[in-house]
Amino acid sequence: GFIMARLDIDVDFDADEAHDKLDRIKKRGRNFKPVMEDIRDELRMAWTSNFTSNGLAVGGWAPLDAEYASWKAAHFPGATPLIQTGNLFKSIASLRGVEVDLDRHGARFSLADIRVAKFHQYGTTRMPKREIVFEPAGARRRWAEWMKDYIQEGRNKIEDM
């Protein structure tokens, strides 16, 4: 007979740390609420900036017609377009409360409590569209990256962005 070469290898390691990391990844994958909170904050900043810049982020808002501009100047001196009571702007500037529904799977933002929001957002036969709610440029790609980073690394990774 002939003799076969033989090599026995014993590896001893503790897989608990790897299992714990996988458990944390699975847990984060079931609850995206922290990422949704970051998305809410980005939208709040983008929409507030758009509001205070007369719609710059969406190509600019049409000016008020002369008759309404005159009436508004008399009744609300110094008020910018889309601001009379300030309720719409306050709703956008906070994005907190009943019009925001954040959960572990997603988020819904609604200005339904502000009666005039839809008229500005979509326009009417007598009023041009002045878009308030929009998706910032590159947002989907950025948000997907935030979700991936959150699943892999947790909350601290997102806070660094």
VOPAGU-2260 file (C-alpha; in pm, 1 decimal, decimal comma):
REM VOPAGU-2260
SITE   aa  ch    i         X         Y         Z
SITE  GLY   A    0       0,0       0,0       0,0
SITE  PHE   A    1      69,2     360,1     -16,4
SITE  ILE   A    2      36,4     628,0     251,6
SITE  MET   A    3    -199,6     926,5     194,1
SITE  ALA   A    4    -101,4    1266,3     315,5
SITE  ARG   A    5    -336,4    1388,2     578,2
SITE  LEU   A    6    -392,8    1723,6     742,3
SITE  ASP   A    7    -633,6    1781,0    1027,4
SITE  ILE   A    8    -735,4    2140,8    1093,8
SITE  ASP   A    9    -925,6    2243,2    1403,4
SITE  VAL   A   10   -1060,9    2595,0    1418,8
SITE  ASP   A   11   -1201,6    2727,3    1738,1
SITE  PHE   A   12   -1385,8    3057,3    1736,2
SITE  ASP   A   13   -1673,2    3223,7    1911,7
SITE  ALA   A   14   -1955,7    3305,5    1669,9
SITE  ASP   A   15   -2162,5    3487,1    1932,7
SITE  GLU   A   16   -2043,2    3831,7    1822,3
SITE  ALA   A   17   -2129,4    3758,6    1457,9
SITE  HIS   A   18   -2470,7    3622,5    1558,1
SITE  ASP   A   19   -2535,6    3930,0    1772,4
SITE  LYS   A   20   -2446,2    4159,6    1481,4
SITE  LEU   A   21   -2677,8    3966,5    1247,8
SITE  ASP   A   22   -2957,3    3988,5    1505,6
SITE  ARG   A   23   -2912,0    4367,2    1525,3
SITE  ILE   A   24   -2917,7    4391,8    1143,3
SITE  LYS   A   25   -3240,5    4186,4    1129,3
SITE  LYS   A   26   -3398,6    4402,5    1399,0
SITE  ARG   A   27   -3309,3    4726,7    1217,6
SITE  GLY   A   28   -3441,3    4579,2     891,6
SITE  ARG   A   29   -3783,7    4546,2    1052,6
SITE  ASN   A   30   -3802,1    4905,5    1176,3
SITE  PHE   A   31   -3709,2    5198,6     952,2
SITE  LYS   A   32   -3863,3    5464,4    1176,9
SITE  PRO   A   33   -3526,2    5627,0    1260,3
SITE  VAL   A   34   -3457,2    5670,1     887,5
SITE  MET   A   35   -3809,9    5802,8     831,9
SITE  GLU   A   36   -3741,4    6064,7    1099,8
SITE  ASP   A   37   -3430,2    6173,9     908,9
SITE  ILE   A   38   -3631,1    6188,6     585,9
SITE  ARG   A   39   -3893,9    6400,9     761,9
SITE  ASP   A   40   -3620,7    6641,0     873,8
SITE  GLU   A   41   -3480,4    6666,9     521,3
SITE  LEU   A   42   -3826,8    6731,3     377,3
SITE  ARG   A   43   -3899,6    6989,4     645,4
SITE  MET   A   44   -3582,3    7179,4     558,1
SITE  ALA   A   45   -3636,8    7152,0     181,6
SITE  TRP   A   46   -4002,8    7255,3     196,1
SITE  THR   A   47   -3934,5    7540,5     439,6
SITE  SER   A   48   -3653,9    7669,7     218,9
SITE  ASN   A   49   -3879,1    7641,4     -85,8
SITE  PHE   A   50   -4150,7    7832,8      97,4
SITE  THR   A   51   -3921,8    8117,1     205,3
SITE  SER   A   52   -3764,1    8144,4    -142,7
SITE  ASN   A   53   -4097,3    8176,3    -328,9
SITE  GLY   A   54   -4071,7    7828,4    -475,3
SITE  LEU   A   55   -3712,4    7845,0    -598,4
SITE  ALA   A   56   -3664,5    7467,4    -559,1
SITE  VAL   A   57   -3960,6    7398,3    -789,9
SITE  GLY   A   58   -3885,0    7659,0   -1054,4
SITE  GLY   A   59   -4034,4    7959,3    -875,1
SITE  TRP   A   60   -4391,9    8048,0    -797,0
SITE  ALA   A   61   -4606,3    8266,5   -1018,5
SITE  PRO   A   62   -4650,5    8616,1    -874,7
SITE  LEU   A   63   -4983,4    8711,0    -723,5
SITE  ASP   A   64   -5223,4    8872,5    -967,2
SITE  ALA   A   65   -5240,2    9252,5    -934,0
SITE  GLU   A   66   -5587,4    9267,9    -779,0
SITE  TYR   A   67   -5515,0    9007,4    -511,9
SITE  ALA   A   68   -5167,0    9148,4    -445,1
SITE  SER   A   69   -5323,6    9490,4    -378,4
SITE  TRP   A   70   -5587,5    9341,0    -145,8
SITE  LYS   A   71   -5327,6    9133,6      38,0
SITE  ALA   A   72   -5093,1    9430,9      82,5
SITE  ALA   A   73   -5378,0    9626,6     242,0
SITE  HIS   A   74   -5496,9    9345,2     468,8
SITE  PHE   A   75   -5169,0    9163,3     541,7
SITE  PRO   A   76   -4890,2    9421,6     502,1
SITE  GLY   A   77   -4549,8    9266,1     438,9
SITE  ALA   A   78   -4685,4    8912,0     403,8
SITE  THR   A   79   -4513,0    8704,8     138,7
SITE  PRO   A   80   -4700,3    8488,9    -114,7
SITE  LEU   A   81   -4881,8    8194,2      45,6
SITE  ILE   A   82   -4869,2    8350,0     392,9
SITE  GLN   A   83   -5169,0    8508,9     561,0
SITE  THR   A   84   -5228,4    8333,8     891,7
SITE  GLY   A   85   -4899,1    8143,8     887,0
SITE  ASN   A   86   -5069,1    7809,4     956,1
SITE  LEU   A   87   -4953,9    7649,8     630,9
SITE  PHE   A   88   -4594,1    7758,0     686,1
SITE  LYS   A   89   -4599,3    7642,7    1050,9
SITE  SER   A   90   -4728,3    7303,7     940,3
SITE  ILE   A   91   -4445,1    7270,0     689,0
SITE  ALA   A   92   -4181,9    7407,6     925,6
SITE  SER   A   93   -4259,0    7147,4    1191,7
SITE  LEU   A   94   -4383,7    6840,5    1000,4
SITE  ARG   A   95   -4492,3    6699,7    1333,1
SITE  GLY   A   96   -4836,0    6609,7    1459,2
SITE  VAL   A   97   -5143,5    6458,4    1306,2
SITE  GLU   A   98   -5044,1    6526,0     945,2
SITE  VAL   A   99   -4732,8    6310,5     981,6
SITE  ASP   A  100   -4753,6    5935,5    1018,2
SITE  LEU   A  101   -4418,2    5769,6    1077,8
SITE  ASP   A  102   -4397,0    5399,6    1137,5
SITE  ARG   A  103   -4146,4    5119,6    1101,2
SITE  HIS   A  104   -4222,4    5067,7     731,6
SITE  GLY   A  105   -4260,8    5417,3     595,6
SITE  ALA   A  106   -4391,3    5768,9     631,4
SITE  ARG   A  107   -4684,4    5970,6     506,7
SITE  PHE   A  108   -4689,2    6348,6     509,7
SITE  SER   A  109   -5018,9    6528,0     460,3
SITE  LEU   A  110   -5120,7    6890,3     476,8
SITE  ALA   A  111   -5486,7    6785,4     486,2
SITE  ASP   A  112   -5546,2    6988,0     802,9
SITE  ILE   A  113   -5461,5    7305,1     612,8
SITE  ARG   A  114   -5764,1    7368,1     391,5
SITE  VAL   A  115   -5584,9    7589,5     138,1
SITE  ALA   A  116   -5279,7    7364,8      88,4
SITE  LYS   A  117   -5432,7    7168,5    -198,0
SITE  PHE   A  118   -5531,4    7484,9    -385,5
SITE  HIS   A  119   -5173,7    7611,1    -374,7
SITE  GLN   A  120   -5021,1    7270,6    -446,8
SITE  TYR   A  121   -5231,3    7195,3    -755,0
SITE  GLY   A  122   -5371,2    7535,0    -855,8
SITE  THR   A  123   -5727,6    7615,8    -955,7
SITE  THR   A  124   -5893,5    7772,8   -1257,8
SITE  ARG   A  125   -5835,2    8111,7   -1092,2
SITE  MET   A  126   -5502,4    8050,9    -919,6
SITE  PRO   A  127   -5173,6    7916,5   -1057,4
SITE  LYS   A  128   -5010,7    7610,2    -906,1
SITE  ARG   A  129   -4753,3    7696,8    -640,5
SITE  GLU   A  130   -4595,1    7367,0    -546,0
SITE  ILE   A  131   -4529,1    7330,9    -174,3
SITE  VAL   A  132   -4472,4    6957,6    -129,0
SITE  PHE   A  133   -4211,8    6796,6    -355,7
SITE  GLU   A  134   -3938,6    6534,3    -356,5
SITE  PRO   A  135   -3594,7    6697,2    -335,4
SITE  ALA   A  136   -3349,9    6624,5    -616,5
SITE  GLY   A  137   -3162,7    6297,5    -565,8
SITE  ALA   A  138   -3370,1    6211,8    -259,8
SITE  ARG   A  139   -3463,2    5853,9    -349,9
SITE  ARG   A  140   -3102,7    5755,0    -408,6
SITE  ARG   A  141   -2991,4    5932,8     -89,2
SITE  TRP   A  142   -3271,8    5782,2     119,9
SITE  ALA   A  143   -3199,4    5431,9      -9,9
SITE  GLU   A  144   -2835,9    5480,8      91,6
SITE  TRP   A  145   -2947,4    5597,7     437,7
SITE  MET   A  146   -3159,7    5284,3     474,4
SITE  LYS   A  147   -2876,2    5057,9     366,4
SITE  ASP   A  148   -2634,9    5229,5     604,8
SITE  TYR   A  149   -2888,4    5213,7     887,0
SITE  ILE   A  150   -2942,0    4840,6     840,7
SITE  GLN   A  151   -2568,9    4773,8     828,4
SITE  GLU   A  152   -2435,9    5016,8    1086,4
SITE  GLY   A  153   -2725,8    5150,5    1291,1
SITE  ARG   A  154   -2831,0    5498,3    1391,3
SITE  ASN   A  155   -2484,6    5647,7    1442,6
SITE  LYS   A  156   -2400,1    5604,9    1074,2
SITE  ILE   A  157   -2695,5    5821,1     967,5
SITE  GLU   A  158   -2624,8    6095,0    1221,5
SITE  ASP   A  159   -2283,7    6146,0    1061,8
SITE  MET   A  160   -2438,1    6233,8     723,2
